[in-house]
Amino acid sequence: MKTTSLDTKTCDYCSGTGYFQLLLGGSETCTCCEGSGKKQEKF
């Protein structure tokens, strides 16, 4: 069985949306990607 992965470079924490849905309502900007939804490359 071969596993293939799409190289989309989306943020792992917010799944590319750029924000989190809060339990009590509302949303909060993802601090990992700063709301861009893209994975930040750190060198």
mmCIF file of the N, C-alpha and C atoms, coordinates in Angstrom:
data_MODEL
# 
_entry.id   MODEL 
# 
loop_
_atom_site.group_PDB 
_atom_site.id 
_atom_site.type_symbol 
_atom_site.label_atom_id 
_atom_site.label_alt_id 
_atom_site.label_comp_id 
_atom_site.label_asym_id 
_atom_site.label_entity_id 
_atom_site.label_seq_id 
_atom_site.pdbx_PDB_ins_code 
_atom_site.Cartn_x 
_atom_site.Cartn_y 
_atom_site.Cartn_z 
_atom_site.occupancy 
_atom_site.B_iso_or_equiv 
_atom_site.pdbx_formal_charge 
_atom_site.auth_seq_id 
_atom_site.auth_comp_id 
_atom_site.auth_asym_id 
_atom_site.auth_atom_id 
_atom_site.pdbx_PDB_model_num 
ATOM 1   N N  . MET A 1 1  ? 0.841   -1.186 0.000  1.00 0.00 ? 1  MET A N  1 
ATOM 2   C CA . MET A 1 1  ? 0.000   0.000  0.000  1.00 0.00 ? 1  MET A CA 1 
ATOM 3   C C  . MET A 1 1  ? 0.882   1.244  0.000  1.00 0.00 ? 1  MET A C  1 
ATOM 4   N N  . LYS A 1 2  ? 0.675   2.080  -0.976 1.00 0.00 ? 2  LYS A N  1 
ATOM 5   C CA . LYS A 1 2  ? 1.484   3.287  -1.084 1.00 0.00 ? 2  LYS A CA 1 
ATOM 6   C C  . LYS A 1 2  ? 0.699   4.487  -0.560 1.00 0.00 ? 2  LYS A C  1 
ATOM 7   N N  . THR A 1 3  ? 1.349   5.253  0.296  1.00 0.00 ? 3  THR A N  1 
ATOM 8   C CA . THR A 1 3  ? 0.705   6.437  0.851  1.00 0.00 ? 3  THR A CA 1 
ATOM 9   C C  . THR A 1 3  ? 1.238   7.670  0.149  1.00 0.00 ? 3  THR A C  1 
ATOM 10  N N  . THR A 1 4  ? 0.343   8.457  -0.377 1.00 0.00 ? 4  THR A N  1 
ATOM 11  C CA . THR A 1 4  ? 0.756   9.699  -1.020 1.00 0.00 ? 4  THR A CA 1 
ATOM 12  C C  . THR A 1 4  ? 0.221   10.869 -0.219 1.00 0.00 ? 4  THR A C  1 
ATOM 13  N N  . SER A 1 5  ? 0.988   11.937 -0.172 1.00 0.00 ? 5  SER A N  1 
ATOM 14  C CA . SER A 1 5  ? 0.544   13.118 0.552  1.00 0.00 ? 5  SER A CA 1 
ATOM 15  C C  . SER A 1 5  ? 0.605   14.322 -0.371 1.00 0.00 ? 5  SER A C  1 
ATOM 16  N N  . LEU A 1 6  ? -0.395  15.156 -0.254 1.00 0.00 ? 6  LEU A N  1 
ATOM 17  C CA . LEU A 1 6  ? -0.427  16.364 -1.060 1.00 0.00 ? 6  LEU A CA 1 
ATOM 18  C C  . LEU A 1 6  ? 0.430   17.428 -0.394 1.00 0.00 ? 6  LEU A C  1 
ATOM 19  N N  . ASP A 1 7  ? 1.279   18.054 -1.164 1.00 0.00 ? 7  ASP A N  1 
ATOM 20  C CA . ASP A 1 7  ? 2.168   19.072 -0.624 1.00 0.00 ? 7  ASP A CA 1 
ATOM 21  C C  . ASP A 1 7  ? 1.501   20.440 -0.766 1.00 0.00 ? 7  ASP A C  1 
ATOM 22  N N  . THR A 1 8  ? 0.542   20.693 0.101  1.00 0.00 ? 8  THR A N  1 
ATOM 23  C CA . THR A 1 8  ? -0.228  21.930 -0.008 1.00 0.00 ? 8  THR A CA 1 
ATOM 24  C C  . THR A 1 8  ? 0.341   23.047 0.848  1.00 0.00 ? 8  THR A C  1 
ATOM 25  N N  . LYS A 1 9  ? 1.234   22.701 1.769  1.00 0.00 ? 9  LYS A N  1 
ATOM 26  C CA . LYS A 1 9  ? 1.854   23.675 2.663  1.00 0.00 ? 9  LYS A CA 1 
ATOM 27  C C  . LYS A 1 9  ? 0.842   24.446 3.510  1.00 0.00 ? 9  LYS A C  1 
ATOM 28  N N  . THR A 1 10 ? -0.236  23.777 3.914  1.00 0.00 ? 10 THR A N  1 
ATOM 29  C CA . THR A 1 10 ? -1.198  24.428 4.799  1.00 0.00 ? 10 THR A CA 1 
ATOM 30  C C  . THR A 1 10 ? -0.760  24.265 6.240  1.00 0.00 ? 10 THR A C  1 
ATOM 31  N N  . CYS A 1 11 ? -1.201  25.174 7.060  1.00 0.00 ? 11 CYS A N  1 
ATOM 32  C CA . CYS A 1 11 ? -0.865  25.155 8.480  1.00 0.00 ? 11 CYS A CA 1 
ATOM 33  C C  . CYS A 1 11 ? -1.443  23.904 9.141  1.00 0.00 ? 11 CYS A C  1 
ATOM 34  N N  . ASP A 1 12 ? -0.630  23.224 9.945  1.00 0.00 ? 12 ASP A N  1 
ATOM 35  C CA . ASP A 1 12 ? -1.062  21.992 10.605 1.00 0.00 ? 12 ASP A CA 1 
ATOM 36  C C  . ASP A 1 12 ? -2.035  22.256 11.758 1.00 0.00 ? 12 ASP A C  1 
ATOM 37  N N  . TYR A 1 13 ? -1.962  23.428 12.355 1.00 0.00 ? 13 TYR A N  1 
ATOM 38  C CA . TYR A 1 13 ? -2.774  23.711 13.534 1.00 0.00 ? 13 TYR A CA 1 
ATOM 39  C C  . TYR A 1 13 ? -4.200  24.125 13.197 1.00 0.00 ? 13 TYR A C  1 
ATOM 40  N N  . CYS A 1 14 ? -4.364  24.957 12.159 1.00 0.00 ? 14 CYS A N  1 
ATOM 41  C CA . CYS A 1 14 ? -5.716  25.442 11.823 1.00 0.00 ? 14 CYS A CA 1 
ATOM 42  C C  . CYS A 1 14 ? -6.252  24.800 10.548 1.00 0.00 ? 14 CYS A C  1 
ATOM 43  N N  . SER A 1 15 ? -5.526  23.860 9.975  1.00 0.00 ? 15 SER A N  1 
ATOM 44  C CA . SER A 1 15 ? -5.925  23.156 8.746  1.00 0.00 ? 15 SER A CA 1 
ATOM 45  C C  . SER A 1 15 ? -6.123  24.092 7.559  1.00 0.00 ? 15 SER A C  1 
ATOM 46  N N  . GLY A 1 16 ? -5.377  25.176 7.541  1.00 0.00 ? 16 GLY A N  1 
ATOM 47  C CA . GLY A 1 16 ? -5.414  26.085 6.402  1.00 0.00 ? 16 GLY A CA 1 
ATOM 48  C C  . GLY A 1 16 ? -6.488  27.153 6.451  1.00 0.00 ? 16 GLY A C  1 
ATOM 49  N N  . THR A 1 17 ? -7.270  27.184 7.525  1.00 0.00 ? 17 THR A N  1 
ATOM 50  C CA . THR A 1 17 ? -8.335  28.189 7.595  1.00 0.00 ? 17 THR A CA 1 
ATOM 51  C C  . THR A 1 17 ? -7.840  29.536 8.101  1.00 0.00 ? 17 THR A C  1 
ATOM 52  N N  . GLY A 1 18 ? -6.764  29.537 8.892  1.00 0.00 ? 18 GLY A N  1 
ATOM 53  C CA . GLY A 1 18 ? -6.218  30.788 9.418  1.00 0.00 ? 18 GLY A CA 1 
ATOM 54  C C  . GLY A 1 18 ? -6.804  31.199 10.759 1.00 0.00 ? 18 GLY A C  1 
ATOM 55  N N  . TYR A 1 19 ? -7.772  30.432 11.252 1.00 0.00 ? 19 TYR A N  1 
ATOM 56  C CA . TYR A 1 19 ? -8.381  30.765 12.536 1.00 0.00 ? 19 TYR A CA 1 
ATOM 57  C C  . TYR A 1 19 ? -8.932  29.513 13.210 1.00 0.00 ? 19 TYR A C  1 
ATOM 58  N N  . PHE A 1 20 ? -9.221  29.636 14.499 1.00 0.00 ? 20 PHE A N  1 
ATOM 59  C CA . PHE A 1 20 ? -9.836  28.569 15.278 1.00 0.00 ? 20 PHE A CA 1 
ATOM 60  C C  . PHE A 1 20 ? -11.244 28.993 15.658 1.00 0.00 ? 20 PHE A C  1 
ATOM 61  N N  . GLN A 1 21 ? -12.203 28.067 15.614 1.00 0.00 ? 21 GLN A N  1 
ATOM 62  C CA . GLN A 1 21 ? -13.541 28.325 16.143 1.00 0.00 ? 21 GLN A CA 1 
ATOM 63  C C  . GLN A 1 21 ? -13.493 28.077 17.649 1.00 0.00 ? 21 GLN A C  1 
ATOM 64  N N  . LEU A 1 22 ? -13.926 29.046 18.428 1.00 0.00 ? 22 LEU A N  1 
ATOM 65  C CA . LEU A 1 22 ? -13.929 28.909 19.872 1.00 0.00 ? 22 LEU A CA 1 
ATOM 66  C C  . LEU A 1 22 ? -15.201 28.209 20.336 1.00 0.00 ? 22 LEU A C  1 
ATOM 67  N N  . LEU A 1 23 ? -15.102 27.497 21.453 1.00 0.00 ? 23 LEU A N  1 
ATOM 68  C CA . LEU A 1 23 ? -16.231 26.717 21.959 1.00 0.00 ? 23 LEU A CA 1 
ATOM 69  C C  . LEU A 1 23 ? -17.414 27.592 22.366 1.00 0.00 ? 23 LEU A C  1 
ATOM 70  N N  . LEU A 1 24 ? -17.139 28.768 22.894 1.00 0.00 ? 24 LEU A N  1 
ATOM 71  C CA . LEU A 1 24 ? -18.211 29.639 23.365 1.00 0.00 ? 24 LEU A CA 1 
ATOM 72  C C  . LEU A 1 24 ? -18.686 30.612 22.294 1.00 0.00 ? 24 LEU A C  1 
ATOM 73  N N  . GLY A 1 25 ? -18.260 30.400 21.075 1.00 0.00 ? 25 GLY A N  1 
ATOM 74  C CA . GLY A 1 25 ? -18.660 31.285 19.981 1.00 0.00 ? 25 GLY A CA 1 
ATOM 75  C C  . GLY A 1 25 ? -17.533 32.207 19.574 1.00 0.00 ? 25 GLY A C  1 
ATOM 76  N N  . GLY A 1 26 ? -17.555 32.630 18.341 1.00 0.00 ? 26 GLY A N  1 
ATOM 77  C CA . GLY A 1 26 ? -16.511 33.511 17.839 1.00 0.00 ? 26 GLY A CA 1 
ATOM 78  C C  . GLY A 1 26 ? -15.347 32.733 17.275 1.00 0.00 ? 26 GLY A C  1 
ATOM 79  N N  . SER A 1 27 ? -14.323 33.455 16.912 1.00 0.00 ? 27 SER A N  1 
ATOM 80  C CA . SER A 1 27 ? -13.134 32.822 16.353 1.00 0.00 ? 27 SER A CA 1 
ATOM 81  C C  . SER A 1 27 ? -11.893 33.572 16.798 1.00 0.00 ? 27 SER A C  1 
ATOM 82  N N  . GLU A 1 28 ? -10.763 32.906 16.686 1.00 0.00 ? 28 GLU A N  1 
ATOM 83  C CA . GLU A 1 28 ? -9.489  33.494 17.079 1.00 0.00 ? 28 GLU A CA 1 
ATOM 84  C C  . GLU A 1 28 ? -8.475  33.207 15.989 1.00 0.00 ? 28 GLU A C  1 
ATOM 85  N N  . THR A 1 29 ? -7.684  34.207 15.648 1.00 0.00 ? 29 THR A N  1 
ATOM 86  C CA . THR A 1 29 ? -6.668  34.049 14.615 1.00 0.00 ? 29 THR A CA 1 
ATOM 87  C C  . THR A 1 29 ? -5.625  33.024 15.051 1.00 0.00 ? 29 THR A C  1 
ATOM 88  N N  . CYS A 1 30 ? -5.238  32.155 14.144 1.00 0.00 ? 30 CYS A N  1 
ATOM 89  C CA . CYS A 1 30 ? -4.217  31.148 14.428 1.00 0.00 ? 30 CYS A CA 1 
ATOM 90  C C  . CYS A 1 30 ? -2.882  31.837 14.666 1.00 0.00 ? 30 CYS A C  1 
ATOM 91  N N  . THR A 1 31 ? -2.270  31.561 15.816 1.00 0.00 ? 31 THR A N  1 
ATOM 92  C CA . THR A 1 31 ? -1.009  32.209 16.154 1.00 0.00 ? 31 THR A CA 1 
ATOM 93  C C  . THR A 1 31 ? 0.177   31.573 15.444 1.00 0.00 ? 31 THR A C  1 
ATOM 94  N N  . CYS A 1 32 ? 0.002   30.362 14.946 1.00 0.00 ? 32 CYS A N  1 
ATOM 95  C CA . CYS A 1 32 ? 1.098   29.678 14.265 1.00 0.00 ? 32 CYS A CA 1 
ATOM 96  C C  . CYS A 1 32 ? 1.342   30.263 12.873 1.00 0.00 ? 32 CYS A C  1 
ATOM 97  N N  . CYS A 1 33 ? 0.276   30.471 12.108 1.00 0.00 ? 33 CYS A N  1 
ATOM 98  C CA . CYS A 1 33 ? 0.424   30.985 10.741 1.00 0.00 ? 33 CYS A CA 1 
ATOM 99  C C  . CYS A 1 33 ? 0.018   32.455 10.640 1.00 0.00 ? 33 CYS A C  1 
ATOM 100 N N  . GLU A 1 34 ? -0.362  33.058 11.766 1.00 0.00 ? 34 GLU A N  1 
ATOM 101 C CA . GLU A 1 34 ? -0.773  34.464 11.834 1.00 0.00 ? 34 GLU A CA 1 
ATOM 102 C C  . GLU A 1 34 ? -1.939  34.775 10.909 1.00 0.00 ? 34 GLU A C  1 
ATOM 103 N N  . GLY A 1 35 ? -2.844  33.821 10.755 1.00 0.00 ? 35 GLY A N  1 
ATOM 104 C CA . GLY A 1 35 ? -4.054  34.037 9.981  1.00 0.00 ? 35 GLY A CA 1 
ATOM 105 C C  . GLY A 1 35 ? -3.934  33.808 8.488  1.00 0.00 ? 35 GLY A C  1 
ATOM 106 N N  . SER A 1 36 ? -2.746  33.439 8.019  1.00 0.00 ? 36 SER A N  1 
ATOM 107 C CA . SER A 1 36 ? -2.564  33.259 6.574  1.00 0.00 ? 36 SER A CA 1 
ATOM 108 C C  . SER A 1 36 ? -3.063  31.895 6.104  1.00 0.00 ? 36 SER A C  1 
ATOM 109 N N  . GLY A 1 37 ? -3.068  30.904 7.001  1.00 0.00 ? 37 GLY A N  1 
ATOM 110 C CA . GLY A 1 37 ? -3.485  29.559 6.631  1.00 0.00 ? 37 GLY A CA 1 
ATOM 111 C C  . GLY A 1 37 ? -2.385  28.747 5.985  1.00 0.00 ? 37 GLY A C  1 
ATOM 112 N N  . LYS A 1 38 ? -1.227  29.350 5.800  1.00 0.00 ? 38 LYS A N  1 
ATOM 113 C CA . LYS A 1 38 ? -0.105  28.659 5.174  1.00 0.00 ? 38 LYS A CA 1 
ATOM 114 C C  . LYS A 1 38 ? 0.967   28.360 6.210  1.00 0.00 ? 38 LYS A C  1 
ATOM 115 N N  . LYS A 1 39 ? 1.638   27.237 6.010  1.00 0.00 ? 39 LYS A N  1 
ATOM 116 C CA . LYS A 1 39 ? 2.683   26.812 6.935  1.00 0.00 ? 39 LYS A CA 1 
ATOM 117 C C  . LYS A 1 39 ? 3.864   27.776 6.871  1.00 0.00 ? 39 LYS A C  1 
ATOM 118 N N  . GLN A 1 40 ? 4.294   28.232 8.035  1.00 0.00 ? 40 GLN A N  1 
ATOM 119 C CA . GLN A 1 40 ? 5.441   29.125 8.104  1.00 0.00 ? 40 GLN A CA 1 
ATOM 120 C C  . GLN A 1 40 ? 6.712   28.285 8.078  1.00 0.00 ? 40 GLN A C  1 
ATOM 121 N N  . GLU A 1 41 ? 7.574   28.556 7.127  1.00 0.00 ? 41 GLU A N  1 
ATOM 122 C CA . GLU A 1 41 ? 8.851   27.847 7.039  1.00 0.00 ? 41 GLU A CA 1 
ATOM 123 C C  . GLU A 1 41 ? 9.855   28.545 7.946  1.00 0.00 ? 41 GLU A C  1 
ATOM 124 N N  . LYS A 1 42 ? 10.330  27.830 8.963  1.00 0.00 ? 42 LYS A N  1 
ATOM 125 C CA . LYS A 1 42 ? 11.300  28.404 9.892  1.00 0.00 ? 42 LYS A CA 1 
ATOM 126 C C  . LYS A 1 42 ? 12.653  27.764 9.644  1.00 0.00 ? 42 LYS A C  1 
ATOM 127 N N  . PHE A 1 43 ? 13.645  28.587 9.463  1.00 0.00 ? 43 PHE A N  1 
ATOM 128 C CA . PHE A 1 43 ? 14.993  28.082 9.190  1.00 0.00 ? 43 PHE A CA 1 
ATOM 129 C C  . PHE A 1 43 ? 15.913  28.384 10.341 1.00 0.00 ? 43 PHE A C  1 
# 
